[in-house]
Amino acid sequence: MYLNDVKQMLADVLSLDPARAAALEPDTALLGNLPELDSMAVVSLVAALEDRFGIMIDDDEISASTFASVGSLTAFVAQKLEG
């Protein structure tokens, strides 16, 4: 449900070219796979997600499993919005 929004956020924050952004799928690995996703980019992405979706993400909610894949990040956003 939120997949396209999350993909767009990743594309914007990481400055991915349109072809790379379009290739993102739920099973696309993030950490360790996208060189643009470093620790500073994670902080920027968290802030962008908070702004875009009107959610608050606590530091203890930020983990490698949350950012493991596009799908895990999308599921996290959905859980924050629906939970």
ZIMOSUL-V441264 format. One record per helix or strand of 3 or more residues. SS is the DSSP state (~ for helix, > for strand). FROM is the first residue (numbers start at 1). TO is the last residue. Records with the same first field share a line. If there is no record, write none. Layout:
SS=FROM-TO, FROM-TO
This chain:
~=3-14, 18-22, 39-53, 59-61, 70-82
